[in-house]
């Protein structure tokens, strides 16, 4: 089966105008912003990167600030906003209205969630406005789900029920939204690869993506990236469950990279930035912790996002991470959100003398604005 969705790559090359402007030294708007509406979460996942970044939880971002942020994003030329970052955005009571508001402003909207707090009513409201809805789930069996995500059996049952409801609403209304599952794979989760693959097929979702687990530069989570090599056959078996209507994809390039980056500088952040559920704007989620204050740009609770983006501080930080002595293999965590986009822009700047590869614009991939 040919890939319907690009789940192991970057779509930045389909935004040639933005790359051209960046290469000319212009201040470009991000194509995609990944953000959270809160730092709170209903789960205690063993692999959570967010818990390494924040010592204290912050109050959820207030409704008027969220709506103002979306207004600003649309005004400056951002194309897509995904509520996927260091908190469970459904813990913020305004998340559904925010999705609708962003869509009405012309933004492509997406939600990544553990799925527990979703309801039939909220799904009826948000699914027509979403490009994709992604459930973060790293186990297919109840007991292992409870262990890995730090929840009880009632949470498992309710979450699985919410996935079924989302699929039912999509099919009943004939909505174009993509509904998928994402497995964050630590080596000790190998036993759940096939059960989760089968569960996704049974639930009727559009895809399952199996991805690496990111670790920080101090290896706090202790991810053994070499251990992924021992699971290759299991992951290949999972991909054999793909059908015309169900895509199983492994993020092979990241899983087999052993955490190494081919690029030394970060050129990807101006194209896809991240914002914490605390309101903090930073190049990426790996810099949310207070110990990385030299990379902190501003906070939308204190200043409008448009003003932050227009500030010299924003571009000073972007320049800092794209200029030696900054070194991504020393100063960053492993396999960040910007990884694949960084690879593409690095090749253009450092290897192709600024020449942008041609792509077939007559065959645009799905979710093109979520690069």
C-alpha positions as CSV (number, residue, x, y, z in Angstrom):
1,X,0.0,0.0,0.0
2,X,1.3,3.4,-0.9
3,X,1.6,5.9,1.9
4,X,-1.4,8.2,2.2
5,X,0.1,10.3,4.9
6,X,3.7,11.6,5.4
7,X,4.3,10.4,8.9
8,X,8.1,10.1,8.8
9,X,9.3,13.2,7.1
10,X,8.8,17.0,6.6
11,X,6.5,18.8,4.2
12,X,8.4,22.0,4.4
13,X,9.6,21.7,0.7
14,X,5.9,22.3,-0.3
15,X,6.3,25.8,1.2
16,X,8.9,27.1,-1.2
17,X,7.9,30.7,-0.8
18,X,8.5,30.5,3.0
19,X,12.0,28.9,2.4
20,X,12.9,31.5,-0.2
21,X,12.0,34.3,2.2
22,X,14.0,32.7,5.0
23,X,17.1,32.3,2.7
24,X,16.8,36.0,1.9
25,X,17.0,36.8,5.6
26,X,13.4,37.9,6.0
27,X,11.4,37.4,9.2
28,X,9.1,34.6,8.3
29,X,6.0,33.5,10.1
30,X,6.0,29.9,11.2
31,X,4.1,27.5,8.9
32,X,3.1,25.4,11.9
33,X,2.8,26.1,15.6
34,X,2.6,23.3,18.1
35,X,1.2,24.5,21.4
36,X,-0.6,23.5,24.5
37,X,-3.4,25.3,26.3
38,X,-2.3,24.1,29.8
39,X,0.5,22.2,31.5
40,X,-2.0,20.0,33.3
41,X,-2.6,16.4,32.4
42,X,-4.9,13.6,33.5
43,X,-2.2,10.9,32.8
44,X,1.2,10.1,34.3
45,X,2.9,8.5,31.3
46,X,6.3,6.9,32.1
47,X,7.9,8.5,29.1
48,X,6.5,12.0,29.5
49,X,9.0,14.7,28.3
50,X,6.9,17.5,29.8
51,X,7.5,16.3,33.4
52,X,11.2,16.9,32.8
53,X,10.6,20.5,31.7
54,X,8.3,21.8,34.4
55,X,8.7,21.7,38.1
56,X,5.3,23.3,38.8
57,X,2.0,23.3,36.9
58,X,0.8,26.6,35.7
59,X,-2.8,27.8,35.4
60,X,-4.4,27.1,32.1
61,X,-4.2,29.8,29.5
62,X,-7.2,32.0,29.8
63,X,-9.8,32.0,27.1
64,X,-9.3,35.6,25.8
65,X,-5.5,35.0,25.6
66,X,-6.0,31.8,23.6
67,X,-8.4,33.5,21.2
68,X,-6.0,36.4,20.8
69,X,-3.1,34.1,20.1
70,X,-5.1,32.4,17.3
71,X,-6.1,35.8,15.9
72,X,-2.5,36.9,15.8
73,X,-1.3,33.6,14.3
74,X,-3.8,33.9,11.4
75,X,-2.9,37.6,10.9
76,X,0.9,37.1,10.6
77,X,0.5,34.1,8.2
78,X,0.7,31.0,10.3
79,X,-1.0,28.2,8.4
80,X,-1.7,25.6,11.0
81,X,-1.9,25.2,14.8
82,X,-1.8,21.9,16.6
83,X,-2.8,21.6,20.2
84,X,0.1,19.2,20.9
85,X,2.8,20.1,23.4
86,X,3.7,19.8,27.1
87,X,0.1,19.6,28.5
88,X,-3.2,17.9,27.8
89,X,-5.1,20.7,26.1
90,X,-8.5,19.2,26.8
91,X,-7.9,20.1,30.4
92,X,-8.5,23.7,29.4
93,X,-12.3,24.3,29.2
94,X,-11.9,26.5,26.1
95,X,-10.2,23.9,23.9
96,X,-13.2,23.1,21.8
97,X,-14.2,26.7,21.2
98,X,-10.6,27.5,20.4
99,X,-10.5,24.8,17.7
100,X,-13.7,26.3,16.2
101,X,-12.3,29.8,16.4
102,X,-9.0,28.9,14.8
103,X,-10.8,27.2,11.9
104,X,-13.0,30.2,11.4
105,X,-9.9,32.4,11.2
106,X,-8.6,30.3,8.3
107,X,-6.1,28.2,10.3
108,X,-5.8,24.4,9.9
109,X,-6.4,23.0,13.3
110,X,-5.3,19.7,14.9
111,X,-5.5,18.1,18.3
112,X,-3.3,15.5,20.0
113,X,-4.8,14.1,23.1
114,X,-4.9,11.2,25.5
115,X,-8.6,11.3,24.7
116,X,-10.0,10.8,28.3
117,X,-11.8,14.1,28.6
118,X,-13.4,14.1,25.2
119,X,-17.2,13.7,25.1
120,X,-19.7,13.0,22.3
121,X,-20.8,16.6,22.5
122,X,-17.3,18.0,22.2
123,X,-16.4,15.6,19.4
124,X,-19.5,16.6,17.5
125,X,-18.3,20.2,17.8
126,X,-14.6,19.9,17.0
127,X,-14.4,17.1,14.4
128,X,-15.8,19.2,11.5
129,X,-13.1,21.8,12.3
130,X,-10.0,19.5,12.6
131,X,-7.6,18.4,10.0
132,X,-6.5,15.6,12.3
133,X,-7.3,14.2,15.7
134,X,-4.6,12.1,17.1
135,X,-4.9,9.9,20.2
136,X,-1.7,9.3,22.1
137,X,-1.8,5.6,23.1
138,X,1.2,3.4,23.7
139,X,-0.4,0.0,24.6
140,X,-3.1,-2.2,23.1
141,X,-3.8,-4.3,26.2
142,X,-5.6,-2.9,29.2
143,X,-3.1,-3.9,31.9
144,X,-0.2,-2.5,30.0
145,X,-2.1,0.6,29.1
146,X,-2.7,1.3,32.8
147,X,0.9,0.7,33.6
148,X,2.5,2.8,30.9
149,X,0.0,5.7,31.1
150,X,-0.4,5.7,34.9
151,X,-4.2,5.4,34.9
152,X,-6.9,2.9,36.1
153,X,-9.1,0.6,34.1
154,X,-12.0,3.0,34.0
155,X,-9.8,5.5,32.2
156,X,-8.8,2.9,29.6
157,X,-12.4,1.9,29.0
158,X,-13.6,5.5,28.6
159,X,-10.8,6.5,26.3
160,X,-11.3,3.5,24.0
161,X,-15.0,4.4,24.0
162,X,-14.1,8.0,23.0
163,X,-12.0,6.7,20.1
164,X,-15.0,4.6,18.9
165,X,-17.3,7.6,19.2
166,X,-14.9,9.8,17.1
167,X,-14.8,7.3,14.3
168,X,-18.5,6.9,14.4
169,X,-19.1,10.6,14.1
170,X,-16.6,11.0,11.3
171,X,-18.2,8.2,9.3
172,X,-21.7,9.3,10.0
173,X,-21.1,12.8,8.9
174,X,-18.6,12.0,6.1
175,X,-16.0,14.3,7.6
176,X,-12.5,14.7,6.0
177,X,-10.8,14.7,9.4
178,X,-8.0,12.1,9.8
179,X,-8.3,10.1,13.1
180,X,-5.1,8.3,14.2
181,X,-3.2,6.7,17.0
182,X,0.3,7.5,18.0
183,X,2.5,5.0,19.9
184,X,5.5,6.5,21.7
185,X,7.8,3.4,21.7
186,X,10.3,2.7,24.4
187,X,12.2,-0.5,24.0
188,X,10.4,-2.1,26.9
189,X,7.0,-1.6,25.1
190,X,7.8,-4.0,22.3
191,X,5.2,-6.5,23.6
192,X,2.5,-3.9,22.8
193,X,3.4,-3.1,19.2
194,X,1.2,-5.9,17.6
195,X,-1.7,-5.7,20.2
196,X,-1.9,-1.9,19.5
197,X,-1.7,-2.4,15.8
198,X,-4.6,-4.9,15.9
199,X,-6.6,-2.6,18.2
200,X,-6.2,0.4,15.8
201,X,-7.6,-1.8,13.0
202,X,-10.5,-2.9,15.1
203,X,-11.3,0.6,16.2
204,X,-11.5,1.8,12.5
205,X,-9.0,4.6,12.8
206,X,-7.1,5.9,9.7
207,X,-3.6,5.2,10.9
208,X,-1.2,4.1,13.6
209,X,2.2,5.7,13.8
210,X,4.9,4.1,15.8
211,X,7.5,6.7,16.9
212,X,10.7,6.9,18.9
213,X,10.8,8.2,22.5
214,X,12.6,11.6,22.8
215,X,15.1,12.0,25.6
216,X,16.9,15.1,26.8
217,X,20.6,15.9,26.4
218,X,21.2,14.4,29.9
219,X,19.4,11.2,29.0
220,X,17.0,11.5,31.9
221,X,14.6,8.9,30.6
222,X,17.4,6.5,29.8
223,X,16.2,5.5,26.4
224,X,18.4,2.9,24.9
225,X,18.3,3.8,21.2
226,X,20.4,0.8,20.2
227,X,17.7,-1.4,21.6
228,X,15.3,-0.4,18.7
229,X,17.4,-2.4,16.4
230,X,16.3,-5.6,18.1
231,X,12.6,-4.7,17.4
232,X,12.9,-4.2,13.7
233,X,11.1,-7.4,12.7
234,X,8.2,-6.7,15.1
235,X,7.8,-3.2,13.7
236,X,7.9,-4.6,10.1
237,X,5.2,-7.1,11.1
238,X,3.1,-4.2,12.4
239,X,3.3,-2.5,9.0
240,X,1.9,-5.6,7.3
241,X,-1.5,-4.8,8.9
242,X,-1.9,-1.8,6.6
243,X,-4.8,-1.9,4.3
244,X,-6.5,0.6,1.9
245,X,-8.2,2.2,4.8
246,X,-5.7,1.7,7.7
247,X,-2.1,2.9,7.5
248,X,0.5,1.5,9.9
249,X,3.7,3.5,9.7
250,X,7.0,3.3,11.7
251,X,9.1,6.4,11.9
252,X,12.1,4.5,10.6
253,X,14.4,7.4,10.0
254,X,14.2,8.5,13.6
255,X,14.1,5.1,15.1
256,X,17.2,4.0,13.2
257,X,19.1,7.2,13.7
258,X,20.2,6.1,17.2
259,X,19.5,9.7,18.3
260,X,22.2,11.2,16.1
261,X,21.6,14.3,14.0
262,X,23.2,15.0,10.6
263,X,22.9,18.7,11.1
264,X,24.8,20.8,13.6
265,X,22.6,24.0,13.7
266,X,18.9,24.5,14.1
267,X,17.4,26.0,11.0
268,X,14.0,24.4,11.4
269,X,12.5,26.4,14.3
270,X,11.4,29.5,12.3
271,X,9.3,27.1,10.2
272,X,7.7,25.2,13.1
273,X,7.9,26.5,16.7
274,X,6.4,25.4,20.0
275,X,4.6,27.0,22.8
276,X,4.2,25.7,26.3
277,X,0.9,25.3,28.1
278,X,2.4,27.9,30.5
279,X,2.2,30.5,27.6
280,X,6.0,30.4,27.1
281,X,7.1,30.8,23.5
282,X,10.4,29.0,22.7
283,X,12.0,27.6,19.5
284,X,11.1,24.1,20.7
285,X,9.6,22.1,23.5
286,X,13.0,20.8,24.6
287,X,13.8,24.4,25.8
288,X,10.8,25.0,28.1
289,X,12.7,24.3,31.3
290,X,13.9,27.3,33.2
291,X,17.5,26.2,32.8
292,X,17.2,27.1,29.1
293,X,16.1,30.7,29.8
294,X,18.6,32.0,27.3
295,X,16.3,30.5,24.6
296,X,13.1,31.8,26.0
297,X,11.4,34.4,23.8
298,X,8.3,35.6,25.6
299,X,5.0,34.6,27.1
300,X,1.5,35.2,25.5
301,X,0.1,35.7,29.0
302,X,2.2,38.9,29.2
303,X,2.4,40.0,25.6
304,X,0.5,39.4,22.4
305,X,1.9,36.7,20.2
306,X,2.2,39.1,17.2
307,X,4.3,41.4,19.3
308,X,6.5,38.6,20.5
309,X,7.0,37.4,16.9
310,X,7.9,40.9,15.7
311,X,10.3,41.5,18.5
312,X,14.1,41.5,18.1
313,X,14.3,38.9,20.9
314,X,12.4,36.4,18.8
315,X,14.9,36.7,16.0
316,X,18.0,36.9,18.3
317,X,17.1,33.5,19.7
318,X,16.4,32.0,16.2
319,X,19.9,33.3,15.1
320,X,21.5,32.0,18.3
321,X,20.5,28.4,17.6
322,X,21.4,28.7,13.9
323,X,24.9,30.0,14.5
324,X,28.1,28.4,16.0
325,X,29.1,27.6,18.6
326,X,25.6,26.2,19.1
327,X,25.7,22.4,18.4
328,X,22.5,20.4,18.1
329,X,24.2,17.1,19.0
330,X,25.5,18.7,22.3
331,X,23.0,21.4,23.2
332,X,19.7,19.7,22.3
333,X,17.6,16.7,23.3
334,X,17.2,13.9,20.8
335,X,14.9,13.7,17.8
336,X,12.9,16.8,18.4
337,X,9.7,18.0,16.6
338,X,11.9,20.0,14.1
339,X,14.2,17.1,13.3
340,X,13.0,16.3,9.8
341,X,12.5,19.9,8.8
342,X,16.0,20.6,10.1
343,X,17.4,17.9,7.9
344,X,15.7,19.5,4.8
345,X,16.8,23.0,5.5
346,X,20.3,22.0,6.5
347,X,20.8,20.2,3.1
348,X,19.6,23.4,1.3
349,X,21.8,25.8,3.2
350,X,24.9,23.7,3.9
351,X,25.0,21.1,1.1
352,X,23.0,22.6,-1.9
353,X,24.3,26.2,-1.8
354,X,20.8,27.5,-1.2
355,X,19.1,25.5,-4.0
356,X,15.7,24.2,-3.0
357,X,14.8,20.8,-4.4
358,X,11.7,20.6,-6.6
359,X,8.6,18.8,-5.5
360,X,5.6,17.8,-7.5
361,X,3.1,20.5,-6.6
362,X,0.4,18.7,-8.6
363,X,0.3,16.0,-6.0
364,X,0.1,17.7,-2.7
365,X,0.3,15.5,0.4
366,X,-2.4,15.5,3.1
367,X,-2.0,17.8,6.0
368,X,0.4,20.0,4.0
369,X,0.4,22.8,6.5
370,X,1.4,20.6,9.4
371,X,5.0,20.3,8.2
